[in-house]
């Protein structure tokens, strides 16, 4: 694996983590002004070159165009409403057939019974970690994200009451934990890593934090949050 820091992305005079730029008030003001009020349209092959996704950092993007329509999914990007906000993440169960042991947002497929992506994200959060919908204030949407595993993911950003209590579903989630928003929204912590997969060198974002490696689609969507709210 190779690793390249993107510290050069940091803006001159960037405030230190935990100061005004990353306060709850500043995040809320920026999120309400900059997040989309409606979910993005479903994946279109015609729009592929400009889409966000696992392909975005690759030199041969066109070879990654899905051979069939991707599966529709939604995730909750849960920002905990502390004076110094944090993002709630999960460690997926090591027994899962897909993405076992990886760090992720609560989320999954949009089911026929879901009203929309928000409904799906809240349902999945309740099923995976026991987070009740009444403790989540939806703030808006990021652009869709096309994963290399064949999902079109809609990230729903929500503000979570810090008094939340979780009940983890061990079949899906091994652990849930918080990471400071100030760390995740500082471009100096956005590394570009690469590794060989199925004979091809693939590039992706990674945000290592206290022994945990936040990478792939999760890091890619966090980068999208940074670009939309803080860049």
Secondary structure, DSSP 8 states (H G I E B T S, - for coil): -EEE--GGGS-TT---TTSGGGBHHHHHHHHHHHSBSS------GGGGGG-EETTTT-S-GGGGS-SS--EEEEEEEEEE-SSB-EEEEEEE-TT-SSSTT-EE-SEEE--TT-SSHHHHHHHHHHHHH---GGGEEEEEEEEEEE-TTSEEEEEEEEEE-TT------TTTEEEEEEEEHHHHT-GGG-EEEEEEETTEEEEEEEEEETTEEEEHHHHHHHHHHHHHHT-
